[in-house]
Amino acid sequence: MAFQFRVVESAAVYPARCRCGSVKAPLVDTLINDALGRLYVCSRCVAQMAALLGWTSPEDMSVREVAFQQLGATVARLGRELAEAKAAQLTVVDVEELLRRAREGEGVAA
């Protein structure tokens, strides 16, 4: 059975507050009534419940998105630097040729 929760700016049914005691809007009206009255949940309690389930706040997601983009840029930069280093890397054949020239007195071009 799925509940149809709703967001309200003020609690209208007794006890007219979250179980933690908060009356600060917005509140989630669960539409559930028990021996203590209507079950309302404040945004602070919702955030705590969500954190327990491993959910992330929109603010944290924004920070993580920025960090992800920065990491992506760093990975791209390092990839370019690696490609440049590989392109500039002397092979064994190159070194042997430089040594041969040096022995023959041809000099080594910079």
C-alpha positions, -999 to 999 in steps of 0.1 A, spaced: 0 0 0 16 33 -11 9 64 9 2 97 -7 22 121 14 18 158 9 37 189 19 19 214 41 29 249 54 12 243 87 -1 212 104 -39 213 108 -46 180 126 -36 172 162 -8 172 174 -1 198 147 37 193 148 64 168 139 71 141 165 104 158 173 83 189 183 91 211 154 63 232 138 87 248 113 73 247 77 73 229 55 61 197 70 52 163 54 17 153 62 19 115 61 -19 113 63 -13 86 90 -32 88 122 -22 67 153 -27 69 190 -6 101 192 -25 118 164 -16 127 129 20 119 119 38 150 105 75 150 96 96 182 95 123 188 69 151 182 95 137 148 103 133 140 66 169 149 60 180 127 89 159 98 76 173 103 41 209 104 54 203 71 72 192 56 38 224 69 22 206 96 2 225 129 -7 211 164 -3 209 186 -34 236 208 -19 260 179 -15 251 167 -50 261 202 -64 294 200 -46 300 165 -58 291 175 -94 317 204 -93 343 180 -79 335 154 -106 339 180 -133 372 192 -119 384 156 -118 373 151 -153 393 181 -164 423 168 -145 421 134 -161 419 151 -195 449 173 -188 469 143 -175 460 123 -206 473 151 -228 505 153 -208 510 116 -210 505 116 -248 530 145 -251 555 126 -229 551 95 -250 555 115 -282 587 130 -269 601 98 -255 632 85 -271 631 49 -283 660 25 -280 667 30 -317 668 68 -312 694 64 -284 715 40 -304 715 64 -333 725 93 -310 753 72 -296 765 62 -331 766 98 -341 785 108 -310 811 81 -316 815 91 -352 819 128 -342 788 140 -359 776 157 -327 742 156 -313 715 180 -324 695 195 -296 
